[in-house]
């Protein structure tokens, strides 16, 4: 991945995602996303990492409703976001 004209390696992307996942602000989403990145992050493809990065730009309240099934995906949700979110939901105990 290229960020600000600097190539970012996979390990750096995972470390950044892990930090963002565990420090979101809404404890429930910290646990859901943090656990997912810790357990599934290393096995994600580069495309899935990109999808997760995109998904994590959304607000916690919106994500929580989406993960819990209380609301449908937002109208602007991309197909790859829906796919990674489905993987997150399937990883929940």
PELINQUI-V989010 format. One record per run of one state. SS is the DSSP state (helix for helix, strand for strand, loop for the rest). FROM is the first residue (numbers start at 1). TO is the last residue. If there is no record, write none. Layout:
ss = {SS:SS}
from = {FROM:FROM}
to = {TO:TO}
This chain:
ss = {loop:strand:loop:strand:loop:helix:loop:helix:loop:helix:loop:helix:loop:helix:loop}
from = {1:2:4:6:8:10:23:27:44:46:56:60:69:79:92}
to = {1:3:5:7:9:22:26:43:45:55:59:68:78:91:93}
